[in-house]
Amino acid sequence: MSTPSPQTDPRGFLRALYDAAVTRALPAANTAAFLPPVPRGRTLVLGAGKAGGAMAEAVDALWPKDAPLSGLVVTRVDHVPPAYKASPGRIEVVEASHPVPDEAGRRSAQRIAELAQGLTAEDLVLCLISGGGSALMALPAPGVTLEDKQAINKALLKSGAAIDEMNCVRKHLSAIKGGRLGAMCAPAKVVTLLISDVPGDSPEVIASGPTVPDRTTCADALAVLKRLNIDIPPAIRQGLESGVFETPKPGDARFAGHEVHMIATPQQSLEAAAAVARAAGIEAHILSDELEGESREVGKLHAAIARAVATRGMPFQKPCVILSGGETTVTVKSKGGQGGRAAEFLMGCAVGLQGATGVYALAADTDGIDGSEDNAGAIVTPDTLVRAQQKGLKAQDTLDRNDAYNYFKALGDLVVPGPTFTNVNDFRALLIT
């Protein structure tokens, strides 16, 4: 299928770039090269993440039919590929809540921990880890309740904390993350397959690194909670201050012989989108795959670059596409608003662009869900602000209420692909014609 013209169908063109980015990150296309040989013992598949269902489906399809295979993977509700849900394979896939952990996630994590017991040196554990796994595989540390974890998780999400800060805290309040699952599997060989959703692609950060040693400490986690002024229940404070909640560290013998493979990354998806743009005759420029910061401010920064290109031909010549990825944050300042990182980025972008001629923008989460809404993101056009004003919508008022979802919904500009069954985080594309 041909790519829509950027001149006559800029919306369709931007959506084609997003679709190319998502396709590049699908497990079915990226798993085969990283599968190890069949072991002498059993093969156990464990995992968690928004891409977990699709990763399990890919492994099941690729693993020899005459070789034993079993296991349990937990993914987000409605994130099991339809074909695998209709006809389950050898790997059980269950669903739980994201971004706030729930009882289903706790039960799944408990079962995963139990399956990891009693393995031998002849066994193989394939761990399938992707973004979202930290919330989906929620097994509180001894003395910590699920309610405690839920409360702290909600506070972290509202605080604007960076993903590495959130995961530092999550690791130290967990009985399974921060390398603990990998340690449980000893003496079996562990091969971890990762789909990265974090800036820098660090295995320690993706889903809070359940199978890799952890360099962060209890003191680090305590410092994050104190800096963000998050209330700490007494049991959690005691566990962090005493070091009882400390995670396994690099050099731990239980991780000897383990392998970690990154099968899909944000950079690869940005490069796939850039290739589609160039094939359509539009030069593409990737700013970075690891941009962080407050969503609306990152949006304004992108707008400033696009305006400079549109009016002065700097730093790039038009026509062109500017691409970026990473994980921005939203500091929630108003109750009742709806919208995730992508929509808030676009609000900041629209305010910064002020209707600049010939500039279009799409921002969307590659998992198909922007925060907890039904959209992946939205699109900004040169007439976004004018159309909104005609409907009585004010951009700054929307930002003040963190209500970007309803702003773009009223304009008919939401991007709603549904779950994509992968996750390499934020995707942003600005087209300057």
C-alpha positions as CSV (number, residue, x, y, z in Angstrom):
1,M,0.0,0.0,0.0
2,S,1.4,3.4,-1.0
3,T,2.1,6.1,1.5
4,P,-0.4,9.0,1.5
5,S,1.0,12.2,0.0
6,P,2.4,14.6,2.6
7,Q,1.2,17.5,0.4
8,T,-2.4,16.4,-0.2
9,D,-3.0,14.2,2.8
10,P,-0.7,15.3,5.7
11,R,-2.8,13.5,8.3
12,G,-2.6,10.2,6.4
13,F,1.1,10.7,5.9
14,L,1.8,11.2,9.6
15,R,-0.4,8.2,10.5
16,A,1.6,6.1,8.0
17,L,4.8,7.1,9.8
18,Y,3.3,6.1,13.1
19,D,2.1,2.7,11.7
20,A,5.6,2.1,10.4
21,A,7.1,2.7,13.8
22,V,4.7,0.3,15.4
23,T,5.2,-2.4,12.8
24,R,9.0,-2.3,13.3
25,A,8.5,-3.1,17.0
26,L,6.1,-6.0,16.7
27,P,7.5,-9.2,18.3
28,A,6.6,-11.4,15.4
29,A,9.2,-9.7,13.2
30,N,11.9,-9.5,15.9
31,T,12.0,-12.6,18.0
32,A,13.5,-15.5,15.9
33,A,17.1,-14.2,15.8
34,F,17.3,-14.2,19.6
35,L,15.9,-17.5,20.6
36,P,18.5,-19.9,22.2
37,P,18.8,-23.6,21.4
38,V,16.3,-26.1,23.0
39,P,17.8,-27.1,26.4
40,R,18.3,-30.6,27.7
41,G,15.8,-29.9,30.5
42,R,12.5,-28.0,30.4
43,T,11.8,-24.6,28.8
44,L,9.8,-22.2,31.0
45,V,8.5,-18.9,29.7
46,L,7.8,-16.1,32.2
47,G,7.2,-12.4,31.6
48,A,5.2,-9.2,31.8
49,G,4.4,-6.1,29.8
50,K,2.1,-4.5,27.3
51,A,3.8,-6.5,24.6
52,G,3.7,-9.7,26.6
53,G,0.8,-11.4,24.8
54,A,2.4,-10.8,21.4
55,M,5.8,-11.9,22.6
56,A,4.3,-15.1,24.0
57,E,2.5,-15.7,20.7
58,A,5.8,-15.2,18.7
59,V,7.8,-17.6,20.9
60,D,5.1,-20.2,20.8
61,A,5.0,-20.0,17.0
62,L,8.8,-20.2,16.7
63,W,9.6,-22.8,19.3
64,P,9.8,-26.4,17.9
65,K,6.5,-28.1,18.2
66,D,8.0,-31.3,19.5
67,A,9.9,-29.5,22.3
68,P,8.3,-29.0,25.7
69,L,7.2,-25.4,26.4
70,S,5.1,-23.9,29.1
71,G,4.8,-20.8,31.2
72,L,2.9,-17.7,32.2
73,V,3.0,-14.1,30.9
74,V,0.9,-11.2,32.2
75,T,-0.2,-8.3,30.0
76,R,-2.5,-5.4,30.1
77,V,-6.3,-5.9,29.8
78,D,-7.2,-6.2,26.1
79,H,-3.6,-6.6,25.0
80,V,-3.7,-10.3,24.1
81,P,-3.6,-10.7,20.3
82,P,-7.0,-11.8,19.1
83,A,-5.8,-15.0,17.4
84,Y,-3.9,-16.1,20.5
85,K,-6.8,-15.3,22.8
86,A,-9.2,-17.2,20.6
87,S,-6.8,-20.2,20.3
88,P,-4.4,-20.2,23.3
89,G,-1.0,-21.8,22.8
90,R,1.4,-23.5,25.2
91,I,2.1,-20.3,27.1
92,E,-0.6,-19.0,29.4
93,V,-1.3,-15.3,29.0
94,V,-3.3,-13.5,31.7
95,E,-4.5,-9.9,31.9
96,A,-4.1,-7.3,34.7
97,S,-4.4,-3.5,35.2
98,H,-2.1,-0.8,34.1
99,P,-0.8,1.8,35.1
100,V,-2.0,1.2,38.6
101,P,-1.4,-2.4,39.9
102,D,-4.4,-4.6,40.8
103,E,-5.1,-7.9,42.5
104,A,-5.0,-9.8,39.2
105,G,-1.4,-8.5,38.7
106,R,-0.5,-9.5,42.3
107,R,-1.9,-13.0,41.8
108,S,-0.1,-13.4,38.4
109,A,3.2,-12.2,40.0
110,Q,2.8,-14.7,42.8
111,R,2.2,-17.5,40.3
112,I,5.3,-16.5,38.3
113,A,7.4,-16.5,41.4
114,E,6.1,-20.0,42.2
115,L,6.9,-21.3,38.7
116,A,10.5,-20.1,39.1
117,Q,11.1,-22.4,42.0
118,G,12.8,-25.8,41.7
119,L,14.6,-25.3,38.4
120,T,17.8,-27.1,37.5
121,A,20.9,-26.2,35.6
122,E,19.6,-28.0,32.6
123,D,16.5,-25.9,32.4
124,L,16.0,-22.7,30.4
125,V,13.9,-19.7,31.4
126,L,12.8,-17.4,28.6
127,C,11.8,-14.1,30.2
128,L,9.7,-11.8,28.0
129,I,9.8,-8.3,29.3
130,S,8.3,-5.1,27.9
131,G,7.1,-1.7,29.1
132,G,4.3,-1.8,31.6
133,G,5.6,-4.9,33.3
134,S,6.4,-3.1,36.5
135,A,2.7,-2.4,37.2
136,L,1.4,-5.6,35.7
137,M,3.6,-7.9,37.7
138,A,3.0,-6.4,41.2
139,L,4.2,-8.6,44.1
140,P,4.7,-6.4,47.1
141,A,7.8,-6.9,49.3
142,P,7.1,-8.6,52.7
143,G,5.4,-6.1,54.9
144,V,4.1,-4.0,52.0
145,T,0.4,-4.2,51.0
146,L,-1.0,-4.0,47.5
147,E,-2.9,-0.9,48.7
148,D,0.4,0.7,49.7
149,K,1.9,0.0,46.3
150,Q,-1.2,1.4,44.6
151,A,-1.1,4.6,46.6
152,I,2.6,5.2,45.9
153,N,2.3,4.3,42.3
154,K,-0.6,6.8,41.8
155,A,1.4,9.5,43.6
156,L,4.5,8.8,41.4
157,L,2.3,9.0,38.2
158,K,0.9,12.4,39.3
159,S,4.3,13.8,40.5
160,G,6.0,14.1,37.1
161,A,8.7,11.7,38.2
162,A,11.0,10.4,35.5
163,I,10.6,6.7,34.6
164,D,13.9,5.7,36.1
165,E,12.9,7.4,39.4
166,M,9.5,5.6,39.4
167,N,11.1,2.3,38.7
168,C,13.8,2.8,41.3
169,V,11.0,3.0,43.9
170,R,9.0,0.2,42.4
171,K,12.0,-2.2,42.5
172,H,12.6,-1.7,46.2
173,L,8.9,-2.2,47.1
174,S,8.7,-5.5,45.1
175,A,9.4,-9.1,45.9
176,I,9.9,-9.9,42.2
177,K,11.4,-6.9,40.4
178,G,14.9,-5.3,40.6
179,G,16.6,-8.6,39.6
180,R,14.7,-10.8,42.1
181,L,12.9,-12.9,39.5
182,G,16.2,-13.6,37.8
183,A,17.7,-14.7,41.1
184,M,14.8,-16.9,41.8
185,C,15.4,-18.9,38.6
186,A,18.9,-20.0,39.7
187,P,20.5,-22.3,38.7
188,A,18.6,-22.4,35.4
189,K,19.9,-20.5,32.4
190,V,17.9,-17.3,31.9
191,V,17.5,-15.6,28.6
192,T,15.7,-12.3,28.7
193,L,14.1,-10.8,25.6
194,L,13.3,-7.1,25.9
195,I,11.3,-4.6,24.1
196,S,12.5,-1.2,25.3
197,D,10.1,1.6,26.3
198,V,12.6,3.7,28.2
199,P,15.1,6.4,27.3
200,G,18.6,4.8,27.0
201,D,17.2,1.3,26.6
202,S,18.6,0.2,30.0
203,P,17.5,-3.4,30.9
204,E,17.5,-2.3,34.6
205,V,14.8,0.2,33.9
206,I,12.5,-1.6,31.5
207,A,9.6,-3.0,33.6
208,S,11.8,-2.3,36.7
209,G,14.4,-4.9,35.6
210,P,12.9,-8.2,37.0
211,T,15.7,-10.4,35.7
212,V,18.8,-8.2,35.8
213,P,20.9,-7.0,38.8
214,D,20.1,-3.5,40.1
215,R,22.5,-0.7,40.7
216,T,20.1,1.5,42.6
217,T,19.7,1.3,46.3
218,C,17.1,1.7,49.1
219,A,18.7,5.0,49.8
220,D,18.1,6.1,46.2
221,A,14.4,5.1,46.4
222,L,13.9,6.9,49.7
223,A,15.5,10.0,48.3
224,V,13.0,10.0,45.3
225,L,10.0,9.7,47.6
226,K,11.3,12.4,49.9
227,R,12.1,14.8,47.1
228,L,8.6,14.3,45.6
229,N,7.0,14.7,49.0
230,I,5.2,11.4,48.7
231,D,3.7,10.0,51.9
232,I,5.6,6.9,53.0
233,P,3.8,4.3,55.3
234,P,5.9,3.3,58.3
235,A,6.5,-0.3,57.1
236,I,7.9,1.0,53.8
237,R,10.0,3.7,55.5
238,Q,11.5,1.1,57.9
239,G,12.2,-1.4,55.0
240,L,14.0,1.3,53.0
241,E,15.9,2.9,55.9
242,S,17.1,-0.5,57.2
243,G,18.1,-1.9,53.8
244,V,15.7,-4.9,54.2
245,F,14.3,-4.1,50.8
246,E,17.7,-4.1,49.0
247,T,17.8,-5.6,45.6
248,P,20.4,-8.1,44.1
249,K,23.5,-6.2,42.8
250,P,25.9,-6.7,39.9
251,G,28.3,-9.5,40.5
252,D,25.8,-11.7,42.2
253,A,26.6,-15.3,41.2
254,R,23.0,-16.2,40.6
255,F,23.1,-14.2,37.4
256,A,26.1,-16.0,35.9
257,G,25.5,-17.1,32.4
258,H,22.3,-15.1,31.9
259,E,21.7,-13.5,28.5
260,V,19.9,-10.2,27.8
261,H,18.7,-9.3,24.3
262,M,17.0,-6.1,23.1
263,I,14.7,-7.2,20.3
264,A,13.0,-3.9,19.6
265,T,13.9,-0.3,20.6
266,P,12.5,3.2,20.1
267,Q,15.4,4.2,17.8
268,Q,14.7,1.3,15.5
269,S,11.0,2.5,15.2
270,L,12.0,6.1,14.5
271,E,14.4,4.9,11.8
272,A,11.6,2.9,10.2
273,A,9.4,6.0,10.2
274,A,12.2,8.0,8.7
275,A,12.7,5.5,5.9
276,V,9.0,5.8,5.0
277,A,9.2,9.5,4.9
278,R,12.3,9.5,2.7
279,A,10.7,7.0,0.3
280,A,7.9,9.6,-0.1
281,G,10.5,12.2,-1.0
282,I,10.5,14.0,2.4
283,E,13.8,14.3,4.3
284,A,13.5,13.1,7.9
285,H,15.5,14.2,10.9
286,I,15.5,12.2,14.2
287,L,16.1,14.6,17.2
288,S,16.5,11.8,19.8
289,D,14.9,8.6,20.9
290,E,15.2,9.5,24.6
291,L,13.7,12.9,25.1
292,E,12.3,13.5,28.6
293,G,10.7,16.4,30.5
294,E,7.3,17.9,31.1
295,S,5.1,17.0,28.1
296,R,3.7,20.4,27.4
297,E,7.2,22.0,27.6
298,V,8.7,19.4,25.2
299,G,5.8,20.2,22.9
300,K,6.6,23.9,22.9
301,L,10.3,23.1,22.2
302,H,9.3,21.0,19.2
303,A,7.0,23.8,18.0
304,A,9.9,26.3,18.2
305,I,12.1,24.1,16.0
306,A,9.2,23.6,13.5
307,R,8.6,27.3,13.3
308,A,12.2,28.0,12.7
309,V,12.2,25.5,9.8
310,A,9.0,26.9,8.4
311,T,10.1,30.5,8.5
312,R,13.9,30.5,8.2
313,G,14.9,27.1,6.9
314,M,16.9,26.4,10.1
315,P,18.1,24.0,11.4
316,F,16.6,22.0,8.5
317,Q,15.3,22.8,5.1
318,K,11.6,22.2,4.3
319,P,9.8,20.1,3.3
320,C,10.9,17.7,6.1
321,V,9.8,15.6,9.0
322,I,11.1,16.0,12.5
323,L,10.9,12.8,14.6
324,S,11.5,12.1,18.3
325,G,10.8,9.5,20.9
326,G,11.4,9.0,24.6
327,E,9.1,9.3,27.6
328,T,7.8,12.7,28.8
329,T,5.9,13.2,32.0
330,V,2.7,15.0,33.0
331,T,2.5,16.7,36.4
332,V,-1.2,16.5,37.2
333,K,-2.4,19.8,38.6
334,S,-6.2,19.4,38.2
335,K,-8.6,16.7,39.1
336,G,-11.1,15.6,36.5
337,G,-9.0,16.2,33.4
338,Q,-8.4,13.5,30.8
339,G,-5.4,12.9,28.7
340,G,-2.0,11.3,28.6
341,R,1.6,12.3,27.7
342,A,1.0,12.5,23.9
343,A,-2.1,14.7,24.1
344,E,-0.5,17.1,26.6
345,F,2.6,17.3,24.3
346,L,0.3,18.2,21.4
347,M,-1.4,20.9,23.5
348,G,2.0,22.5,24.2
349,C,2.9,22.1,20.6
350,A,-0.3,23.7,19.3
351,V,0.2,26.7,21.7
352,G,3.8,27.1,20.5
353,L,2.9,26.8,16.8
354,Q,0.1,29.4,17.0
355,G,-1.3,28.1,13.7
356,A,2.0,28.2,11.8
357,T,1.4,27.6,8.1
358,G,2.2,24.2,6.7
359,V,3.1,22.6,10.0
360,Y,1.3,19.4,11.1
361,A,2.1,17.2,14.2
362,L,1.2,13.7,15.4
363,A,2.1,12.3,18.8
364,A,1.0,8.9,20.0
365,D,2.1,6.1,22.3
366,T,3.2,3.1,20.4
367,D,1.2,0.7,22.6
368,G,-2.0,2.3,21.3
369,I,-3.0,3.8,24.6
370,D,-2.2,7.3,25.8
371,G,-2.2,7.0,29.5
372,S,-5.5,5.4,30.4
373,E,-7.7,6.7,27.6
374,D,-8.9,4.9,24.5
375,N,-6.6,6.9,22.1
376,A,-3.0,6.6,21.3
377,G,-2.6,10.3,20.8
378,A,-3.8,13.0,18.4
379,I,-3.0,15.3,15.5
380,V,-2.4,19.0,15.3
381,T,-3.0,21.0,12.1
382,P,-2.5,24.7,11.2
383,D,-6.1,25.4,12.0
384,T,-6.3,23.5,15.3
385,L,-6.5,26.6,17.5
386,V,-9.1,28.3,15.3
387,R,-11.4,25.3,15.1
388,A,-11.1,24.9,18.9
389,Q,-12.0,28.5,19.5
390,Q,-15.1,28.1,17.3
391,K,-16.2,25.4,19.7
392,G,-15.5,27.6,22.7
393,L,-12.3,25.7,23.7
394,K,-9.3,27.6,25.0
395,A,-5.9,25.9,24.8
396,Q,-4.4,27.4,28.0
397,D,-7.6,26.6,29.9
398,T,-7.3,23.0,28.6
399,L,-3.7,22.8,29.8
400,D,-4.5,24.2,33.2
401,R,-7.1,21.4,33.6
402,N,-4.9,18.6,32.1
403,D,-7.8,17.9,29.8
404,A,-6.1,17.5,26.4
405,Y,-8.1,14.3,25.5
406,N,-11.4,16.1,25.5
407,Y,-10.0,19.1,23.5
408,F,-8.8,16.8,20.6
409,K,-11.9,14.6,20.9
410,A,-14.1,17.6,20.3
411,L,-12.1,18.4,17.2
412,G,-12.2,14.8,15.9
413,D,-8.4,14.7,15.9
414,L,-7.8,11.8,18.2
415,V,-5.7,8.9,16.9
416,V,-7.4,5.7,18.0
417,P,-5.7,2.5,16.7
418,G,-6.6,0.3,19.7
419,P,-3.9,-1.9,21.4
420,T,-0.9,-2.5,19.1
421,F,0.5,-5.4,21.1
422,T,3.9,-3.7,21.4
423,N,5.4,-0.8,23.3
424,V,8.5,1.3,22.4
425,N,7.0,4.4,24.1
426,D,6.3,7.9,22.7
427,F,6.3,8.6,19.0
428,R,6.3,12.1,17.7
429,A,6.4,13.4,14.1
430,L,6.2,17.0,12.9
431,L,5.7,17.6,9.1
432,I,6.8,21.0,7.7
433,T,5.6,21.3,4.1
